[in-house]
Structures are given as C-alpha cells and as structure tokens.
Amino acid sequence: MLTDITLGQYFPGTSFLHKLDPRIKIVATMIFIVAIFFAHSLASYAIVTAFVALNFAISRLPAKFIVKSLKPLWVIIIFTMGVHIFTTPGDVLWQYGIFHITKEGLYQGALMTARLVFLIVFSSLLTYTTSPIVLTDGIEHLLNPFKRIGVPAHELAMMMTIALRFIPTLLEETDRIMKAQTARGANFTSGSLLQRGKNMIPLLVPLFVSAFRRADDLATAMEARCYRGGEGRTRMNELSYTYRDGIAMAAVLIVTAVLAAMRWL
C-alpha cells in the first residue's frame, strides 16, 4: 500500500515534458493549478480533462501512474464528494432522516471531485518528469530574485528537494518496518482508536531513528564532498530556455485564457 505512493518519485524518460526547463514546468504547473479553479461548467471541465490527458500522453508515462497518484488521497476525494452531495440544497432525489441527496449536490460533488483529481494528477507530472537535482536548480533560479531581501534561495531549494526526494525512501522504510513488526505479532488494523495509537509506537520509534540516521549520513556525505552551499557553486548542465519551453508556456497560457473567458465572458 505505502509503496504505491508515487509522491516525489522521478521516472526517467526522453519525452517532450522530460526535456522542458524545470523553471517553465514549475511556473506552468502553478498557473494551471490556478486555471483549474476557473472551470465551472461541463465544457470548461472537458477542456481541462483534455489538456491533462494530452500532457500525460506526451509524457509517455503508463496510465497506471494516474491511479497511483490518486490512491493515497482517495479518502479526501470521497470526503469531498460526500460533503457536496449531502449538504448542497436543491431538488431532493433521496432522503433518510437528516440525510438527503440532491440533484445539485451530485452535480457540484462531481465537479469539485474532478477539480481535486486534476490538481493531484497534473501536479504529479512535475515530479514524474523532473529529477530532484534539476528540480533543485529550477527552484533556486526562481528564488534568486528574492536574495536581495535576505531569502536563502539555495538553502530553501535544497531543503524542499531533499524533503521531496526522501518521501519515497521513508515510505519504503515504513512499509518494511510494518511488515517486520507484523511478523512479530503487532496489529495495526484492528482495535479501538486508542489501541491503534499505542500499536503505532513500535513503528514510529524505529522510523524516527532511521530518518535521523539517514539525515546524519547525508550531512556527512555532503561535508565529505566539500559542499558549502550555493555561493560559487558550478553546475554540469546549465539551465537554458528552448523553443519547447515557449510552446509549453504558450499552451498553458492559452488554456488559462480560454477558461477565464468561459467563466467571465
């Protein structure tokens, strides 16, 4: 279950999206996330669906990655659907006591759930198609203008990327510890809420110990390689904009403009 979570994982490839400049991918992702909230009708949601599907097709990633990106958040998705179904007033289709389902609730619930799914899937494309090192460089370049006001651009980019990079590692470690503790008789799935909380202690203690050990090993490795931060640091491959980046940004801006026009015009 835990190993199915793909947050922070990078899948190497040579697709159009893999070759884009990371700065363009980060900015384009942020713009499109805002654009998703412009969608309010079936036609606008159809455009968003087509654009997200097109990007996944261009990335050449297996379709199962869409399901994997949604699997960890299925509880939130169902909860979002349920809130709109049972709380939106309108024409009642079914009622039992204080609970009721309305036609408008089904409609709004479907749209809001689709919006959440699009947010998760499109955001996952960023880490699927961008390696942690390149992502660090992209974030650092975007934060460089804020150095004038004292923002440590390189340190922030490094921390965010390391945190993102070690999510899959910690999940694998958690899964391994859970299997080991289960083999010793631990039970993480049954009992009261308090009992389940107590059962988590044998899992959390070794997990924290392992995390701190990994952090110490990483710090030692960085010091051994004479890492001293971003000042004067050179890169093997410098970031540069190409025609691909212009096409990608133009496509995102066009879709954003179309969604905005459909909402307000």
C-alpha positions in Angstrom: 0.0 0.0 0.0 2.6 2.5 1.1 5.0 1.6 -1.8 2.2 2.6 -4.2 2.5 6.2 -3.2 4.4 8.0 -6.0 4.8 11.4 -4.5 8.4 12.6 -5.0 9.3 9.8 -7.4 11.0 10.6 -10.7 10.6 8.3 -13.8 13.4 8.8 -16.3 12.4 9.4 -19.9 13.0 11.3 -23.1 9.6 12.8 -23.7 8.8 16.4 -24.5 7.9 17.1 -20.9 11.1 15.5 -19.6 13.1 17.8 -21.7 11.4 21.0 -20.6 13.3 23.6 -18.5 12.3 22.9 -14.8 11.6 26.6 -14.3 9.0 26.5 -17.0 7.4 23.4 -15.6 7.2 24.8 -12.1 5.7 28.1 -13.3 3.4 26.4 -15.8 2.1 24.0 -13.0 1.3 26.9 -10.7 -0.5 28.8 -13.5 -2.6 25.7 -14.5 -3.5 25.0 -10.9 -5.0 28.5 -10.7 -6.6 27.9 -14.1 -8.4 24.8 -12.9 -10.4 26.9 -10.4 -11.7 28.9 -13.4 -13.6 25.8 -14.6 -17.2 26.0 -13.7 -19.2 24.2 -16.5 -19.1 20.9 -18.2 -17.5 22.5 -21.3 -14.7 24.0 -19.3 -14.1 20.8 -17.4 -13.9 19.0 -20.7 -11.1 21.3 -21.8 -9.2 20.7 -18.5 -9.7 16.9 -18.9 -8.4 17.0 -22.5 -5.4 19.1 -21.5 -4.4 16.9 -18.6 -4.8 13.8 -20.7 -2.8 15.3 -23.5 0.1 16.1 -21.1 0.1 12.6 -19.7 0.1 11.2 -23.3 3.0 13.4 -24.2 5.0 12.4 -21.1 4.8 8.7 -22.2 4.1 7.6 -18.7 1.9 4.5 -18.1 -1.7 5.2 -17.4 -1.4 3.3 -14.1 0.6 6.3 -12.7 -2.6 8.3 -12.7 -4.2 5.8 -10.4 -1.1 5.6 -8.2 -1.0 9.4 -7.8 -4.7 9.3 -6.6 -4.5 6.2 -4.4 -3.0 7.9 -1.3 -5.7 10.6 -1.3 -8.8 8.5 -2.0 -10.2 9.3 1.5 -10.0 13.0 0.8 -11.6 12.6 -2.6 -14.5 10.6 -1.3 -15.0 13.0 1.6 -15.1 16.0 -0.8 -17.7 14.2 -2.9 -19.8 13.3 0.2 -19.7 16.9 1.6 -21.2 18.4 -1.5 -23.7 15.5 -2.1 -25.2 15.7 1.4 -25.0 19.5 2.1 -26.0 21.2 -1.2 -29.6 22.3 -1.3 -31.8 21.6 -4.3 -34.1 19.0 -5.8 -34.2 16.1 -3.4 -33.5 12.7 -5.0 -33.2 10.6 -1.9 -33.8 11.3 1.8 -33.4 9.4 5.0 -33.8 11.3 8.3 -31.5 14.3 8.2 -29.5 13.0 5.3 -30.6 13.8 1.7 -29.1 13.7 -1.7 -30.0 16.4 -4.2 -29.5 16.8 -7.9 -27.5 19.9 -7.4 -25.4 18.1 -4.8 -24.5 15.3 -7.2 -23.5 17.9 -9.9 -21.4 20.0 -7.6 -19.8 17.0 -5.9 -18.8 15.6 -9.3 -17.3 18.9 -10.4 -15.4 19.5 -7.2 -14.1 16.0 -7.1 -12.9 16.3 -10.7 -11.2 19.5 -9.8 -9.3 17.8 -6.9 -8.3 14.9 -9.2 -7.0 17.3 -11.8 -4.9 19.1 -9.2 -3.3 15.9 -8.0 -2.7 14.4 -11.4 -1.2 17.5 -13.0 1.0 18.3 -10.0 2.3 14.7 -10.1 3.6 15.3 -13.6 6.1 17.8 -12.2 7.9 15.2 -10.1 7.3 12.3 -12.5 9.2 14.2 -15.3 11.8 16.2 -13.3 14.8 14.7 -11.5 15.4 16.0 -7.9 18.7 17.7 -8.9 17.2 19.5 -11.9 14.2 20.5 -9.7 16.5 22.0 -7.1 18.2 24.1 -9.8 14.9 25.3 -11.1 13.5 26.3 -7.7 16.8 28.0 -6.8 16.7 30.1 -10.0 13.2 31.1 -9.4 14.1 32.2 -5.8 17.2 34.1 -6.8 15.5 37.5 -7.2 14.5 37.3 -3.5 18.1 37.1 -2.4 18.1 40.8 -2.3 15.7 40.8 0.7 17.7 38.1 2.5 15.9 34.9 1.3 18.4 32.0 1.3 17.4 30.7 -2.2 19.8 27.8 -2.4 19.2 26.5 1.1 15.4 26.7 0.7 15.6 24.9 -2.7 17.9 22.2 -1.3 15.6 21.6 1.7 12.5 21.3 -0.3 14.1 19.0 -2.8 15.7 16.8 -0.2 12.3 16.5 1.6 10.6 15.6 -1.6 13.3 13.1 -2.6 13.2 11.2 0.7 9.4 10.8 0.8 9.5 7.5 -1.3 12.5 6.3 0.8 10.7 6.9 4.1 7.6 5.2 2.8 9.6 2.2 1.8 11.2 2.2 5.2 7.8 2.5 6.9 6.4 -0.5 4.8 9.5 -2.6 5.7 9.2 -1.8 9.5 5.4 -2.5 9.4 6.0 -5.9 7.8 8.7 -6.7 10.4 6.5 -5.7 13.3 3.5 -7.6 11.9 5.7 -10.7 11.7 6.4 -10.2 15.4 2.7 -10.0 16.3 2.0 -6.3 16.0 -1.5 -5.4 14.8 -2.0 -2.0 13.1 -5.5 -2.6 11.6 -7.8 -3.7 14.5 -8.8 -2.5 17.9 -10.0 0.9 19.2 -8.6 4.2 18.1 -6.5 4.4 21.3 -5.2 0.9 20.9 -4.2 1.6 17.3 -2.4 4.6 18.5 -0.4 2.6 21.0 0.3 0.0 18.4 2.0 2.7 16.3 4.7 3.2 18.8 6.8 0.2 17.7 6.5 1.6 14.2 7.3 5.3 14.9 10.3 4.8 17.1 12.5 2.8 14.6 11.2 5.0 11.8 12.4 8.2 13.5 15.7 6.6 14.4 16.2 5.6 10.7 15.2 9.0 9.5 17.7 10.8 11.8 20.4 8.3 10.8 19.8 8.9 7.1 19.9 12.7 7.7 23.2 12.3 9.5 24.7 10.1 6.8 23.5 12.7 4.2 25.2 15.5 6.1 28.4 13.6 6.4 28.4 12.7 2.7 27.8 16.4 1.7 30.7 17.6 4.0 33.0 14.9 2.6 32.3 16.2 -0.9 33.2 19.8 0.3 29.6 21.1 0.0 29.5 24.6 1.2 26.2 25.9 -0.1 25.3 27.8 -3.3 27.9 30.5 -3.3 30.4 29.9 -6.2 28.8 26.5 -7.0 29.0 25.5 -10.6 26.8 23.0 -12.5 27.5 20.4 -15.1 24.4 21.4 -17.1 23.3 25.0 -17.0 19.6 25.6 -17.4 18.5 27.3 -20.7 15.3 28.0 -22.4 14.5 26.4 -25.7 11.6 26.5 -28.2 10.0 23.7 -26.3 9.6 25.9 -23.3 8.0 28.6 -25.3 5.5 26.1 -26.8 4.7 24.7 -23.4 4.2 28.0 -21.7 2.1 29.3 -24.6 -0.2 26.2 -24.4 -0.7 26.7 -20.6 -1.5 30.4 -21.1 -3.9 29.8 -23.9 -5.8 27.2 -21.9 -5.9 29.5 -18.9 -7.2 32.4 -21.0 -9.9 30.2 -22.6 -11.0 29.0 -19.1 -11.1 32.6 -17.8 -13.0 33.8 -20.8 -15.6 31.0 -20.4 -16.1 31.9 -16.8 -16.4 35.7 -17.0 -17.4 36.4 -20.6 
